[in-house]
Amino acid sequence: MVTYTFNCQLCGEFSEWHQSIKGNKQITTCPTCHAASKRVFKPPIIFQMDQTVKKQIERGMKPQLIKKQHLPSTPIGSKTKTKRPWQV
């Protein structure tokens, strides 16, 4: 679901949730006073992102494309397999 923020001149800012990004979402009606309200553009919420991705965005770094043969054989942070997988 996508959240859009709008600004009503009489009531202030409010948000709407939409299931689709299709359609024109530049103007909507205020749920309180039913006046026409324009959309407010805000930066994406990055405090909920993974720390490494967040740091790369803040530094302005571009993602790197790594080929499969250059990846490590075991995923980073994974545990080695035990003889009895039901015992952790």
N, C-alpha and C positions, 0 to 999 in steps of 0.2 A: 504494500500500500504506500502511496505517495502522500506526503504532507505539503500543502501549499499555504503560505501565509499571505493574508490580505490586510489592507489598511482601510478602515472606515473613517471618514473625516469627523464623524460625530462620536463614535464609540471607541475607536482605537484599533489595535491589531487583533486579529483572530485567525485561527487555522482551520483548514478543512482537510479531511482525509478522502482520497480518491483511490479506487481500485485500479484505474487505468490512467496512463499519461496521455491518452488520445484526447483530441478535442481542444478547444480554445479555453484556457483557464486564466486569461488575463484580467477578466472582470467577473465579479460575482456579486450577489446581494448579501448584505449584512444580516446575520441571523437575528439580531436584536431589533434594529430599526428598519430593515429592508431597503437601505439605501445602496446605490451602486458603489462597489469598493474595488480598488485596483490592487493587483498583485504586488507583493514586496519580495524582492530577490535577496536571499540570504545565503551565506556560504554553507557548504555541506557540513553536517555534524561529524567532526572527526574525532571527538573524544571517545566515541564508542568503537573506533577502529583498532586493529592490531597495532601495537607500538612501533613495529618496524615499518609498516606501511605509512603510519602517521608521520614518522620521522622523515621518510623519503619524500612525502608530499610537502612537508614544511621546508625541506632543503631544496625542493624543486628538481629532485633527481628523476630521471626517466627509468621505467622498469627495464630490466635486462632480459633478453631472450636467451634461454639456455637450452641446448639440445639435449635429448634424452641420454645420449652416451656420455655426457659430461656430468650427469647427476650422480650423487653418491649411491652406493648399492642399497643402503638402508636409509629410510627417511630420517631426517633430523628429529631428535627427541623421541624416537620410538624405542621401546624396550626390546631386548633380544627375546627370542622365543624360548619358552621353557618346555621341558619334557611333558609337563602336565599343564596345559593352557588354562584349566579351570582353577589352578592355584596361582594366585598373584603374589 
